[in-house]
Amino acid sequence: MNKLKTTFLGLSMCAASALTAHAQELTIAIVNNGHMINMQKVAEAYTADTGVKLNWVSLEEGVLREQVTSDTATGGGQYDIINIGMQEAPIWGAAGWIEPLEFGAEYDIDDMLPAIRNGLSHEGTLYAAPFYGESSMVMYRKDLTDAAGVSIADNDSWDNIKAAAMAIHNPDAGVYGACLRGKPGWGDNMAFITTVVNSFGGAWFDKDMRPTIDSDEWRAAINFYVDLLGNYGPPGSEGNSFNEILALYNEGKCGMWIDATIAASFLEVDGVAYAQSPNAGNPVGANWLWAWAMAVPAGSPNSDEAKKFIEWATSKDYIKAVAMHPEFGWGSVPTGTRASTYAYPEFKAAAAFAGAEMAAIESAAPEATDLKPYVGVQFAAIPEFPEVGSAVAQEMAAALSGAKSVDDALAASQAAADAIMSEAGYY
C-alpha cells in the first residue's frame, strides 16, 4: 500500500472509527465554491474506508440558501448535512432547527479560531463546524499599480482606492480597475456593500432596530459604490458575485478585487498583492467575518453518521489530507478555521496571503456596538435579516445598473425594510 493511501485511510479511521460496517448514504448540500468542490475528491477516501456513500448537491450560493432554509425550516429531510454560515447557525441552533455538535478530544476544538467558533455557536454550544473561514481584503495586481505609479496601503482611504482603480483601468486592453460584487443577494452584493456602508459610519438599524437605510451615511456609501464600480468595473457588474469575479480575475481582467480572503487560494495570475480593507474614516466593520460551515438538520435519521463525517471533514487531519492529495497541496487547504494551519511552514510557503488573511479575520468586529445594536459585520444576526437584505440587494443592483437612481433605490429599500421589521414586531 502506497504512502498516500495509507495516510488517507489513517485520517479517515481517526475520525470515523465508530462507523457501522454496512454502507449508508449521506446527502450533502454544499455551496459551489472551490474548497467545497475539492472536498468531493478528497472524500472519496472516506467512502472507500467507511462504506458511506456521499451524495453531493452543489448549488450556487443564493439557490443553496433558499433551498436549505426551506427544507430545514419545514423538516423536509432532503439533506443529512447542509452548508450554512454565521448568520444562520446561532439562530437555527437556538430555534432547534439544527443539532448541537460535540466531537472527540482529538478534534481539538480549542484549535478553532475564537472568532469563527463564537460565530457558529449559541450560548457556548457549537451548532455548525467551519469548513473554511474568511474575512475580506484587497487583492490587487501590483504589476499594474507599479506601472501606473500608484500604491495601495493597508486600511487605505476609499478615495485612494478609487484613484488607483482609475489609474489601472484600461478597458481597451481588457483590464478593469475594480471588480466588485454586484449580483443581488444578502450574501452576494450586500456582503460587500454593507462593509462599505459600515466604513462610512452607517448601519442597518438604530438602537430601536429601525432601519437607517435612508441615512446620509448610506447615501454617501452607495453613491461611492455605484460611481466606483459603474465607471471602473466590468460591464454587467450587477450580475457578478464571487465565482464570476474569480473567473474574470484569473483571465487577467481585474486590476483589483475586494472580497473574501478565501479567494486568494484560487487566484492563478502572477503579481497579486494584498492589503487590509479600505474605509472612509471608520475602520470598524470595513472587513467582514464569515465561515461556510457544516450542520446537521434536526431529526435527520442519519444524524450520527452525518456528525462523524463533519468531524472528519473539519478536522486537522482533513487539512493534511488536502495538503497531501496529488491534485491539491498546501496552497489549496481550507483556511480561516484553525490556528494550527497557519503554523505549518509548508502552508506559509505556499500561501503568500496567509498573514493578510489572518490579520483580516482577527480585526473583524462582529460584536454589537454603539453604532450598531446587532451582532454581525456584513449581516445582522436576526431572523428577519435575510428577507431585509434580499429586498435591499435588488434595489442596490437596480441602482448599479442605472435602472433606478441611488435616492430612489434607498427610499425603496427603507420602505421595504421598515415594513418587514414592523411586521416582525420590533416596534
Secondary structure, 3 states (H helix, E strand, C coil): CCHHHHHHHHHHHHHHCCCCCCCCEEEEEEECCHHHHHHHHHCHHHHHHHCCEEEEEEECHHHHHHHHHHHHHCCCCCCCEEEECCCCHHHHHHHCCECCCCCCHHHCHHHECHHHHHHCEECCEECCEEEEEECEEEEEEHHHHHHHCCCCCCCCEHHHHHHHHHHHCEHHHCEECCECCCCCCCCCHHHHHHHHHHHCCCCCECCCCCECCCCHHHHHHHHHHHHHHHHHCCCCHHHCCHHHHHHHHHCCCECEEEEEHHHHHHCCCCCEEEEECCECCCCCCCCCCEEEEEECECCCCCHHHHHHHHHHHCCHHHHHHHHHCCCCCHHHCCCCCEHHHHHCHHHHHHCCCHHHHHHHHHHCCCCCCCCCCCCCCCCCCCCCHHHHHHHHHHHHHHHHHCCCCHHHHHHHHHHHHHHHHHHCCCC
